[in-house]
Amino acid sequence: MPSGRVVLVGAGPGDAELITIRGLRWLRRADVVVYDQLVDPLLLTEAAGSALKIFAGKSAARHCVPQAAIHGLLIHHALSGRVVVRLKGGDPFVYGRGGEEALACRMVGVQCDVVPGVSSAIAAPAAAGIPVTHRGLSSSFAVVTGHEDPAKPGKRVNWERLGTAVDTLVVLMGVATLPVIAARLINGGRDPATPAAVVRWGATDAQESVAGTLADIAERSAHLTPPAVIVIGDVVNLRDLLPGGETSTSAGATCYADFAARK
Ligand SMILES: C[S@@+](CC[C@H](N)C(=O)[O-])C[C@H]1O[C@@H](n2cnc3c(N)ncnc32)[C@H](O)[C@@H]1O
C-alpha cells in the first residue's frame, strides 16, 4: 500500500506568515508541492529543496492548468507514494475548488486531508482596518462570488435579495463586475450611501485600498485590478480608526462617534 496522500493546505491571503502551523508542517514534509497563483513565493522556500514544485497557475482570471489536469497530477503523485501538498491561496474551500480536488482524490481511493487557511474574505478587509462584524454596526456577513461560473445553469447569486439580507457583504472576484453588482444591490433596496471599499492585494506589501459609497465605489476603484475583495457595509467606516486603515477622512470617526453616542 503506497503511503502517498494529498493534503490541501490553505496558504493564507498573501503574507507567508499567515499560513497555519499545521500547514507549514505539511509543506516541509512534502515531496511534491502543487501551488497556485496567489500563494506567496516565499512559502515555497519552506519546502524541501528536493521537493518537486509545480505551478498550477490558478487565479480568478487565468487557469493555466485545466482543473482535470490538476486532479490528475495530484492523484498521479499520490499513487506513486508521494506526499503531495496542494497549496492554495486563502482557504482551500473558499472559492478554491478544494472540494472538487478532495472529491477527485477520494473517488480513486487517494487519502486527502485538508488544512484550513486564513481566507482573504476576512483577512484582506482586516488588513485594511475593516472588521467584517462589529458590535452595533454589523452582526452578519456574507461572502459572495462576483464571478459566477458561466457554465452554471441559471444565476445563483440573487444580488437584489442579498442587498438587504446581511449587514456586511464581502465580494471576491468581483472587480470586473462591480458596476453591475452595485447597481443590483441598490436596485434591491440597499442604501446607495452605504460605505464600501475595495482592498487589493490585502495583507501583502502591495496592499492598496479605496473607499467610497455603494453608489460611487465602482468609479472610484476603476483603476484597481485583481486580486481584490470588495466590502460593503457600515464597518467600512472603521478603517479610519483601526490599524491598517489608510484614509485620513473624518467619515469613519464621525460614523463611530454617532454609533457610540447612540449606545
Ligand atoms: C479563486 S478566489 C480564492 C479565494 C481564496 N481561497 C481565499 O480563501 O482567500 C481568488 C480571489 O480571492 C480574493 N483574494 C485572494 N487573495 C487576496 C488578497 N491578498 N487581497 C485581496 N483579495 C484577495 C480575490 O477576490 C481573488 O480574485
The ligand as an SDF file (V2000), in Angstrom:
LIG
                    3D

 27 29  0  0  0  0  0  0  0  0999 V2000
  -10.2320   31.9730   -6.5430 C   0  0  0  0  0  0  0  0  0  0  0  0
  -10.5530   33.0540   -5.2190 S   0  0  0  0  0  0  0  0  0  0  0  0
   -9.6940   32.1950   -3.9680 C   0  0  0  0  0  0  0  0  0  0  0  0
  -10.0380   32.6660   -2.5840 C   0  0  0  0  0  0  0  0  0  0  0  0
   -9.1980   32.0010   -1.5200 C   0  0  0  0  0  0  0  0  0  0  0  0
   -9.4520   30.5920   -1.4790 N   0  0  0  0  0  0  0  0  0  0  0  0
   -9.4100   32.6100   -0.1480 C   0  0  0  0  0  0  0  0  0  0  0  0
   -9.9630   31.9590    0.7370 O   0  0  0  0  0  0  0  0  0  0  0  0
   -8.9840   33.7470    0.0500 O   0  0  0  0  0  0  0  0  0  0  0  0
   -9.4520   34.3770   -5.6090 C   0  0  0  0  0  0  0  0  0  0  0  0
   -9.9930   35.7060   -5.1390 C   0  0  0  0  0  0  0  0  0  0  0  0
   -9.7550   35.8730   -3.7420 O   0  0  0  0  0  0  0  0  0  0  0  0
   -9.5320   37.2340   -3.4810 C   0  0  0  0  0  0  0  0  0  0  0  0
   -8.1740   37.3820   -2.9350 N   0  0  0  0  0  0  0  0  0  0  0  0
   -7.2900   36.4270   -2.7160 C   0  0  0  0  0  0  0  0  0  0  0  0
   -6.1830   36.9130   -2.1250 N   0  0  0  0  0  0  0  0  0  0  0  0
   -6.4000   38.2320   -1.9600 C   0  0  0  0  0  0  0  0  0  0  0  0
   -5.6580   39.3010   -1.3900 C   0  0  0  0  0  0  0  0  0  0  0  0
   -4.4500   39.1050   -0.8450 N   0  0  0  0  0  0  0  0  0  0  0  0
   -6.2000   40.5330   -1.3710 N   0  0  0  0  0  0  0  0  0  0  0  0
   -7.4190   40.7650   -1.8830 C   0  0  0  0  0  0  0  0  0  0  0  0
   -8.1680   39.7890   -2.4480 N   0  0  0  0  0  0  0  0  0  0  0  0
   -7.6740   38.5420   -2.4720 C   0  0  0  0  0  0  0  0  0  0  0  0
   -9.7160   37.9920   -4.7820 C   0  0  0  0  0  0  0  0  0  0  0  0
  -11.0720   38.3590   -4.8870 O   0  0  0  0  0  0  0  0  0  0  0  0
   -9.3670   36.9150   -5.7730 C   0  0  0  0  0  0  0  0  0  0  0  0
   -9.8830   37.2040   -7.0510 O   0  0  0  0  0  0  0  0  0  0  0  0
  1  2  1  0
  2  3  1  0
  2 10  1  0
  3  4  1  0
  4  5  1  0
  5  6  1  0
  5  7  1  0
  7  8  2  0
  7  9  1  0
 10 11  1  0
 11 12  1  0
 11 26  1  0
 12 13  1  0
 13 14  1  0
 13 24  1  0
 14 15  1  0
 14 23  1  0
 15 16  2  0
 16 17  1  0
 17 18  1  0
 17 23  2  0
 18 19  1  0
 18 20  2  0
 20 21  1  0
 21 22  2  0
 22 23  1  0
 24 25  1  0
 24 26  1  0
 26 27  1  0
M  CHG  2   2   1   9  -1
M  END
$$$$
